[in-house]
Amino acid sequence: MSQQKRIFCLGLIAVVVWLMPVTSSTGASPQQAGAGEKNQPIALPAAKEELLTELPSTFDKVGDASWMFGNTGPDHYAYAAKRGKKWLMVVDGKEGPEFVEVDSPRFSADGQHFAYRAVSQKAESAGGLFIRWKMVVDGAEGPQFEELSLPVFNPDSQHLAYRGKRTPATEAREVLIFDGKE
């Protein structure tokens, strides 16, 4: 396992441990529970310290809700990271393109494909908020839309579909994008 994957796994373990409840299964505080209680939180101060010193310093922030593993195990993983004012997805240790925002990451069932939504433009205007979305599939950017649904892979991982909406000057137009084609 590569150093970056090992660091990612340690980070995920640390997050899970930090989120564990501080009470036992009986509701007693850890000090009141028996020494052999199985559901007590485990303190990992040494691992936590090691993790904090080994995380890549190239990111200003790592997205809390976007850490995920593919269905095929720890060899396929992804997370959102922020550098300066831009967000990007890191997939299996490789950085993707930078955007204003990224969300809704999905691995295909076989773990061979990865898709997510990205905001390519965002600005306030007199008419409201101006947002342009793109779907990114296996690192390739799709066309821009004003609205974009979540990406959906079919069960055998061979196809990807999502809905996009464009608003020309006269009327809104929704399209289904199937395998990258409208």
Long-range contacts (C-beta under 8 A, 24 or more apart in sequence): 1-74, 2-93, 4-56, 4-93, 5-74, 5-75, 5-77, 5-93, 7-51, 7-54, 7-55, 7-56, 8-67, 8-77, 8-79, 9-74, 10-47, 10-50, 10-51, 10-54, 11-51, 11-55, 11-62, 11-67, 12-67, 13-44, 13-47, 14-44, 14-47, 14-48, 14-51, 15-64, 15-67, 17-41, 17-42, 17-44, 58-83, 59-83, 60-84, 63-87, 63-102, 66-102, 66-103, 66-105, 68-105, 68-107, 69-107, 70-107, 70-111, 70-114, 71-107, 71-109, 71-110, 71-111, 72-110, 72-111, 73-111, 75-111, 76-107, 76-111, 76-114, 78-105, 78-107, 78-114, 78-116, 80-105, 87-118, 89-114, 89-116, 89-136, 91-139, 94-139, 96-136, 96-139, 97-136, 97-139, 97-141, 99-134, 102-136, 104-150, 104-151, 106-150, 106-151, 106-152, 106-153, 108-153, 108-157, 108-160, 109-153, 109-155, 109-156, 109-157, 110-156, 110-157, 112-157, 113-137, 113-138, 113-153, 113-157, 113-160, 114-138, 115-151, 115-153, 115-160, 116-151, 117-148, 117-150, 117-151, 120-144, 133-164, 135-162, 135-164, 135-177, 137-180, 142-177, 142-180, 143-182
